[in-house]
Amino acid sequence: MSQAGNPGMSMAGPQAHDKRPLSPHLQVWRWHVTMATSIFHRASGVALYLGAIVLTTWVMALASGPEAYGAYMAFLMSPLCLLVLFGITAAACYHLANGIRHLAWDAGKGFDPKVSTATGWATIIAGAVGAVLVFALAFLA
């Protein structure tokens, strides 16, 4: 295809295409809690996929009998797996709290910058506190 047939390419060649300015990104925007909550919401959603895999393998071990279940539970109780499980729990608690925040936004509430900042911090705190409470209840029971 010739350059004349491609309206997106200038007559200066493909190198001129590389000189175009980039759209604003992380270098331009000042970090704000609402920006962080958006990123955390996406990351927690990805972490919940890992949690679904852990839950599925747990059910498979449970269905495979006492020996398989015992071995899997011993694996899950290792320090590294407990850290992963805590992360998954934090992701679930955060995703839930931020989902409730999004439901309020769907109703047209909470768009004021001060309210949005306050609810952003509340979701982050709720995720952390919720994970600690779930783990505390799990290990005290």
N, CA and C of each residue as an Amber inpcrd file, in Angstrom:
protein
   423
   0.8460000  -1.1770000   0.0000000   0.0000000   0.0000000   0.0000000
   0.8870000   1.2340000   0.0000000   0.5700000   2.1770000  -0.8200000
   1.3740000   3.3950000  -0.8980000   1.0120000   4.3270000   0.2460000
   1.8760000   5.2980000   0.4870000   1.6130000   6.2710000   1.5300000
   0.3850000   7.1060000   1.2080000   0.1620000   7.3640000  -0.0660000
  -0.9890000   8.1710000  -0.4510000  -2.2940000   7.4390000  -0.1450000
  -2.2690000   6.1050000  -0.1370000  -3.4690000   5.3270000   0.1280000
  -3.7760000   5.1770000   1.6110000  -2.8830000   5.6080000   2.4760000
  -3.0730000   5.4870000   3.9160000  -3.1830000   6.8820000   4.5160000
  -4.3990000   7.3630000   4.8040000  -4.5510000   8.7350000   5.2900000
  -3.8950000   8.9970000   6.6350000  -3.6140000   7.9530000   7.4290000
  -2.9980000   8.1570000   8.7390000  -1.4980000   8.3720000   8.6730000
  -0.8870000   8.1580000   7.5160000   0.5530000   8.2700000   7.3980000
   0.8960000   9.5180000   6.5870000   1.7830000  10.3360000   7.1160000
   2.1690000  11.5420000   6.3930000   3.1670000  11.1910000   5.3050000
   3.4090000  12.1360000   4.4450000   4.3540000  11.9280000   3.3520000
   5.7950000  11.8630000   3.8630000   6.0120000  12.2280000   5.1310000
   7.3540000  12.2130000   5.6870000   7.8020000  10.7990000   6.0360000
   6.9070000   9.8380000   5.9970000   7.2800000   8.4580000   6.2680000
   6.8890000   8.0190000   7.6570000   7.1850000   6.7600000   7.9800000
   6.7580000   6.2080000   9.2690000   7.4410000   6.8590000  10.4600000
   8.6170000   7.4500000  10.2870000   9.3100000   8.0800000  11.4150000
   8.5460000   9.2930000  11.9300000   7.8390000   9.9930000  11.0500000
   7.0600000  11.1550000  11.4870000   5.9230000  10.7180000  12.4100000
   5.4400000   9.5260000  12.2140000   4.3630000   8.9800000  13.0400000
   4.8280000   8.8560000  14.4920000   6.1000000   8.5150000  14.6970000
   6.6430000   8.3310000  16.0370000   6.8310000   9.6490000  16.7810000
   6.7660000  10.7700000  16.0970000   7.0030000  12.0720000  16.7150000
   5.7310000  12.6930000  17.2870000   4.5960000  12.0280000  17.0810000
   3.3530000  12.5870000  17.5940000   3.3840000  12.6210000  19.1190000
   2.7370000  13.6150000  19.7180000   2.6960000  13.6450000  21.1910000
   1.8490000  12.5000000  21.7330000   2.2410000  12.0030000  22.8720000
   1.4830000  10.9490000  23.5290000   0.3240000  11.5680000  24.3010000
  -0.7340000  10.8190000  24.4520000  -1.8420000  11.3150000  25.2590000
  -1.4170000  11.3240000  26.7240000  -2.0480000  12.1740000  27.5350000
  -1.6530000  12.2710000  28.9500000  -1.7460000  10.9140000  29.6410000
  -0.7830000  10.6610000  30.4680000  -0.7460000   9.3910000  31.1680000
  -0.2710000   9.6480000  32.5900000   0.3210000   8.6620000  33.1950000
   0.7060000   8.7590000  34.6010000   1.7020000   9.8800000  34.8910000
   2.4950000  10.2620000  33.8850000   3.4690000  11.3230000  34.1160000
   2.7930000  12.6830000  34.2240000   1.6110000  12.8270000  33.6550000
   0.9340000  14.1050000  33.6060000  -0.0110000  14.2860000  34.7910000
  -0.7490000  13.2410000  35.1170000  -1.7700000  13.3530000  36.1400000
  -1.1810000  13.2130000  37.5340000  -1.6720000  14.0370000  38.4480000
  -1.2680000  13.9780000  39.8530000  -2.0110000  12.7990000  40.4870000
  -1.2850000  12.0000000  41.2660000  -1.9210000  10.8580000  41.9290000
  -2.9900000  11.3530000  42.8820000  -4.1020000  10.6720000  42.8830000
  -5.2170000  10.9990000  43.7480000  -5.8530000   9.6910000  44.2020000
  -6.5350000   9.7170000  45.3140000  -7.0940000   8.4840000  45.8670000
  -8.0910000   7.8470000  44.9010000  -8.8530000   8.6430000  44.1630000
  -9.8010000   8.0400000  43.2240000  -9.0900000   7.3380000  42.0810000
  -7.9240000   7.8350000  41.7020000  -7.1140000   7.1630000  40.6860000
  -6.6120000   5.8220000  41.2490000  -6.1620000   5.8450000  42.4770000
  -5.6690000   4.6280000  43.1220000  -6.7900000   3.6010000  43.2880000
  -7.9940000   4.0620000  43.6610000  -9.0850000   3.1110000  43.8470000
  -9.4810000   2.4510000  42.5340000  -9.3730000   3.1700000  41.4510000
  -9.6680000   2.5850000  40.1430000  -8.6600000   1.4920000  39.8090000
  -7.3920000   1.7720000  40.0490000  -6.3370000   0.7860000  39.7830000
  -6.4890000  -0.4090000  40.7220000  -6.7480000  -0.1410000  42.0070000
  -6.9240000  -1.2270000  42.9790000  -8.1360000  -2.0960000  42.6370000
  -9.1910000  -1.4690000  42.1250000 -10.3870000  -2.2410000  41.7780000
 -10.0720000  -3.2340000  40.6580000  -9.3360000  -2.7920000  39.6680000
  -8.9520000  -3.6950000  38.5810000  -8.0120000  -4.7900000  39.0870000
  -7.0420000  -4.4050000  39.9080000  -6.0900000  -5.3850000  40.4440000
  -6.7900000  -6.3890000  41.3570000  -7.7320000  -5.9170000  42.1590000
  -8.4420000  -6.8430000  43.0490000  -9.3140000  -7.7970000  42.2440000
  -9.8490000  -7.3320000  41.1300000 -10.6150000  -8.2210000  40.2610000
  -9.7510000  -9.3350000  39.7020000  -8.5260000  -9.0000000  39.3210000
  -7.5800000 -10.0160000  38.8330000  -7.2260000 -10.9820000  39.9650000
  -7.0080000 -10.4570000  41.1620000  -6.6750000 -11.3100000  42.3080000
  -7.8270000 -12.2640000  42.6320000  -9.0460000 -11.8380000  42.3960000
 -10.1890000 -12.7040000  42.6620000 -10.2350000 -13.8800000  41.6910000
  -9.6710000 -13.7210000  40.5040000  -9.5360000 -14.8740000  39.6000000
  -8.6130000 -15.9130000  40.2300000  -7.5080000 -15.4660000  40.8230000
  -6.6090000 -16.3790000  41.5320000  -7.3610000 -17.0480000  42.6760000
  -8.1760000 -16.2760000  43.3970000  -8.9710000 -16.8380000  44.4770000
  -9.9400000 -17.9030000  43.9830000 -10.5070000 -17.6980000  42.8020000
 -11.4200000 -18.6960000  42.2340000 -10.6760000 -19.9900000  41.9190000
  -9.4410000 -19.8720000  41.4730000  -8.6310000 -21.0650000  41.1990000
  -8.3150000 -21.7990000  42.4970000  -7.9370000 -21.0500000  43.5340000
  -7.6490000 -21.6600000  44.8370000  -8.8960000 -22.3520000  45.3820000
 -10.0420000 -21.6960000  45.2790000 -11.2860000 -22.2900000  45.7590000
 -11.6470000 -23.5450000  44.9650000 -11.4640000 -23.5140000  43.6650000
 -11.7680000 -24.6790000  42.8250000 -10.8630000 -25.8520000  43.1720000
  -9.5740000 -25.5990000  43.3500000  -8.6620000 -26.6900000  43.7020000
  -8.9460000 -27.2110000  45.1060000  -9.4120000 -26.3470000  46.0040000
  -9.7980000 -26.7900000  47.3490000 -10.9930000 -27.7420000  47.2660000
 -11.9930000 -27.3930000  46.4580000 -13.1600000 -28.2620000  46.2910000
 -12.7520000 -29.5820000  45.6440000 -11.8450000 -29.5360000  44.6750000
 -11.3680000 -30.7680000  44.0400000 -10.6510000 -31.6590000  45.0530000
  -9.8460000 -31.0520000  45.9170000  -9.1570000 -31.8270000  46.9540000
 -10.1610000 -32.4130000  47.9410000 -11.1680000 -31.6310000  48.2840000
 -12.2110000 -32.1060000  49.1880000 -12.9560000 -33.2960000  48.5880000
 -13.2190000 -33.2360000  47.3050000 -13.9360000 -34.3200000  46.6270000
 -13.0510000 -35.5410000  46.3910000 -11.7360000 -35.3530000  46.4770000
 -10.8070000 -36.4500000  46.2090000 -10.5300000 -37.3270000  47.4200000
 -11.0350000 -36.9380000  48.5690000 -10.8810000 -37.7690000  49.7530000
 -10.0430000 -37.1240000  50.8340000 -10.0310000 -37.7540000  52.0160000
  -9.3480000 -37.1780000  53.1860000  -7.8460000 -36.9760000  52.9910000
  -7.2020000 -37.9050000  52.2980000  -5.7510000 -37.7800000  52.1170000
  -5.3970000 -36.5790000  51.2350000  -6.0910000 -36.4310000  50.1180000
  -5.8470000 -35.2970000  49.2040000  -6.2080000 -33.9780000  49.8890000
  -7.3080000 -33.9900000  50.6220000  -7.7320000 -32.7780000  51.3230000
  -6.7140000 -32.3800000  52.3940000  -6.2290000 -33.3440000  53.1380000
  -5.2280000 -33.0570000  54.1660000  -3.9520000 -32.4930000  53.5770000
  -3.5180000 -33.0760000  52.4730000  -2.3020000 -32.5840000  51.8170000
  -2.4980000 -31.1610000  51.3050000  -3.6710000 -30.8840000  50.7240000
  -3.9360000 -29.5410000  50.1930000  -4.0290000 -28.5250000  51.3260000
  -4.6630000 -28.9090000  52.4150000  -4.7690000 -27.9910000  53.5490000
  -3.3960000 -27.7080000  54.1630000  -2.5350000 -28.7180000  54.2090000
  -1.1710000 -28.5020000  54.7050000  -0.4400000 -27.5090000  53.7970000
  -0.6550000 -27.6440000  52.4870000  -0.0600000 -26.7130000  51.5250000
  -0.6030000 -25.2990000  51.7420000  -1.9110000 -25.1670000  51.9360000
  -2.5150000 -23.8470000  52.1190000  -2.0810000 -23.1780000  53.4210000
  -1.6850000 -23.9610000  54.4020000  -1.2830000 -23.4000000  55.6920000
   0.1940000 -23.0100000  55.7260000   0.9040000 -23.1950000  54.6250000
   2.3060000 -22.7590000  54.5870000   2.3380000 -21.2310000  54.6390000
   3.4170000 -20.6490000  55.1550000   3.4760000 -19.1850000  55.2850000
   3.2440000 -18.4380000  53.9610000   3.8090000 -18.9230000  52.8820000
   3.6300000 -18.2470000  51.5980000   2.1700000 -18.3080000  51.1470000
   1.5460000 -19.4660000  51.2930000   0.1300000 -19.6000000  50.9060000
  -0.7720000 -18.7760000  51.8060000  -0.4490000 -18.6770000  53.0920000
  -1.2460000 -17.8340000  53.9800000  -1.1570000 -16.3730000  53.5540000
   0.0100000 -15.9510000  53.1100000   0.1670000 -14.5900000  52.6050000
  -0.6810000 -14.3830000  51.3500000  -0.6720000 -15.3630000  50.4580000
  -1.4960000 -15.2980000  49.2450000  -2.9740000 -15.2740000  49.6280000
  -3.3770000 -16.1310000  50.5620000  -4.7730000 -16.1560000  51.0070000
  -5.1860000 -14.8330000  51.6530000  -4.2750000 -14.2280000  52.4020000
  -4.5800000 -12.9140000  52.9800000  -4.7720000 -11.8830000  51.8730000
  -3.9210000 -11.9280000  50.8550000  -4.0570000 -11.0080000  49.7230000
  -5.3760000 -11.1950000  48.9950000  -5.7670000 -12.4440000  48.8040000
  -7.0510000 -12.7300000  48.1450000  -8.2100000 -12.2250000  49.0120000
  -8.0950000 -12.4130000  50.3170000  -9.1300000 -11.9370000  51.2370000
  -9.2090000 -10.4100000  51.2060000  -8.0680000  -9.7450000  51.2100000
  -8.0430000  -8.2820000  51.1240000  -8.6520000  -7.8190000  49.8020000
  -8.3350000  -8.5260000  48.7320000  -8.8980000  -8.1770000  47.4240000
 -10.4130000  -8.3210000  47.4250000 -10.9160000  -9.3910000  48.0370000
 -12.3650000  -9.6030000  48.0930000 -13.0480000  -8.5220000  48.9290000
 -12.4670000  -8.1870000  50.0760000 -13.0560000  -7.1600000  50.9330000
 -13.0280000  -5.7960000  50.2480000 -11.9030000  -5.4670000  49.6200000
 -11.7880000  -4.1880000  48.9170000 -12.7570000  -4.1270000  47.7410000
 -12.8110000  -5.2070000  46.9400000 -13.6650000  -5.2300000  45.7630000
 -15.1340000  -5.0700000  46.1680000 -15.5270000  -5.6930000  47.2670000
 -16.8880000  -5.5480000  47.7810000 -17.1640000  -4.1000000  48.1820000
 -16.2660000  -3.5210000  48.9670000 -16.4640000  -2.1380000  49.4280000
 -16.5090000  -1.1690000  48.2470000 -15.6130000  -1.3440000  47.3020000
 -15.6000000  -0.4430000  46.1560000 -16.7920000  -0.7010000  45.2410000
 -17.2800000  -1.9290000  45.2030000 -18.4880000  -2.2210000  44.4390000
 -19.6920000  -1.4940000  45.0110000 -19.7750000  -1.4260000  46.3350000
 -20.8500000  -0.6690000  46.9800000 -20.7190000   0.8140000  46.6380000
 -19.4950000   1.3050000  46.6230000 -19.2420000   2.6950000  46.2370000
 -19.7200000   2.9430000  44.8080000 -19.4470000   2.0010000  43.9320000
 -19.8870000   2.1310000  42.5410000 -21.4130000   2.0930000  42.4370000
 -22.0630000   1.3150000  43.2730000 -23.5250000   1.3060000  43.2750000
 -24.0800000   2.6800000  43.6630000 -23.4280000   3.3370000  44.6170000
 -23.8410000   4.7010000  44.9770000 -23.6330000   5.6390000  43.7890000
 -22.5170000   5.4720000  43.0800000 -22.2810000   6.2920000  41.8880000
 -23.3420000   6.0270000  40.8250000 -23.7430000   4.7610000  40.6760000
 -24.7910000   4.4340000  39.7100000 -26.1060000   5.1280000  40.0500000
 -26.3070000   5.3900000  41.3290000 -27.5030000   6.1060000  41.7700000
 -27.3160000   7.6190000  41.6880000 -26.1520000   8.0610000  41.2140000
 -25.8920000   9.4920000  41.0630000 -25.3840000  10.1710000  42.3150000
 -24.9480000   9.4020000  43.2900000 -24.4790000   9.9580000  44.5610000
 -22.9590000   9.8230000  44.6780000 -22.3380000  10.7630000  45.4000000
 -20.9290000  10.6430000  45.7460000 -19.9390000  11.1690000  44.7250000
 -20.3730000  11.9930000  43.7990000 -19.4600000  12.5130000  42.7840000
 -18.7320000  13.7840000  43.2220000 -19.1930000  14.4150000  44.2880000
 -18.5000000  15.5920000  44.7990000 -17.0610000  15.1860000  45.1380000
 -16.0670000  15.9850000  44.7490000 -14.6650000  15.5810000  44.9920000
 -14.3500000  15.2320000  46.4440000 -14.8870000  15.9780000  47.3910000
 -14.6130000  15.6760000  48.8010000 -15.2360000  14.3390000  49.2000000
 -16.4640000  14.0980000  48.7570000 -17.1430000  12.8310000  49.0670000
 -16.4220000  11.6800000  48.3780000 -16.0300000  11.8910000  47.1330000
 -15.3330000  10.8470000  46.3850000 -13.9970000  10.4830000  47.0280000
 -13.2910000  11.4910000  47.5120000 -12.0320000  11.2360000  48.2070000
 -12.2750000  10.4810000  49.5120000 -13.2780000  10.9060000  50.2740000
 -13.5770000  10.2510000  51.5540000 -14.0050000   8.8010000  51.3410000
 -14.8660000   8.5570000  50.3520000 -15.3070000   7.1840000  50.1190000
 -14.1840000   6.3330000  49.5220000 -13.2790000   6.9770000  48.7990000
 -12.1130000   6.2430000  48.2900000 -11.2510000   5.7240000  49.4250000
 -10.9590000   6.6190000  50.3790000 -10.1820000   6.1780000  51.5460000
 -10.9490000   5.1440000  52.3590000 -12.2580000   5.3140000  52.4450000
 -13.0730000   4.3570000  53.2000000 -13.0020000   2.9660000  52.5810000
 -13.0030000   2.8780000  51.2580000 -12.9220000   1.5560000  50.6270000
 -11.5610000   0.9130000  50.8520000 -10.5150000   1.7020000  50.8060000
  -9.1680000   1.1590000  51.0470000  -9.0590000   0.6530000  52.4850000
  -9.5460000   1.4470000  53.4270000  -9.5100000   1.0530000  54.8360000
 -10.4060000  -0.1650000  55.0740000 -11.5870000  -0.1790000  54.4490000
 -12.5050000  -1.3130000  54.6150000 -11.8770000  -2.6010000  54.0940000
 -11.1410000  -2.5240000  52.9970000 -10.4720000  -3.7130000  52.4680000
  -9.4380000  -4.2500000  53.4380000  -8.6380000  -3.3540000  54.0000000
  -7.5960000  -3.7830000  54.9390000  -8.1910000  -4.3000000  56.2420000
  -9.1220000  -3.5540000  56.8120000  -9.7330000  -3.9610000  58.0860000
 -10.5430000  -5.2450000  57.9010000 -11.2620000  -5.3360000  56.8020000
 -12.0500000  -6.5390000  56.5340000 -11.1790000  -7.7790000  56.4420000
 -10.0490000  -7.6710000  55.7640000  -9.1440000  -8.8180000  55.6380000
  -8.5810000  -9.2250000  56.9970000  -8.1960000  -8.2500000  57.7960000
  -7.6670000  -8.5530000  59.1320000  -8.7490000  -9.2240000  59.9820000
  -9.9800000  -8.7140000  59.9250000 -11.0740000  -9.3070000  60.6980000
 -11.3780000 -10.7370000  60.2520000 -11.4220000 -10.9660000  58.9470000
 -11.6920000 -12.3130000  58.4400000 -10.6070000 -13.2750000  58.8990000
  -9.3400000 -12.8750000  58.7820000  -8.2570000 -13.7530000  59.2090000
  -8.2770000 -13.9720000  60.7170000  -8.5710000 -12.9230000  61.4800000
  -8.6430000 -13.0610000  62.9290000  -9.7580000 -14.0390000  63.3120000
 -10.9080000 -13.9020000  62.6950000 -12.0130000 -14.8160000  62.9850000
 -11.6830000 -16.2580000  62.5590000 -10.9890000 -16.3950000  61.4340000
 -10.6490000 -17.7380000  60.9420000  -9.6640000 -18.4330000  61.8860000
  -8.7070000 -17.7000000  62.4280000  -7.7040000 -18.3340000  63.2620000
  -8.0940000 -18.3840000  64.7280000  -9.0990000 -17.6300000  65.1420000
  -9.5850000 -17.7230000  66.5120000 -10.6430000 -18.8060000  66.6580000
 -11.2450000 -19.1880000  65.5510000 -12.3130000 -20.2080000  65.6010000
 -11.7500000 -21.5890000  65.7790000
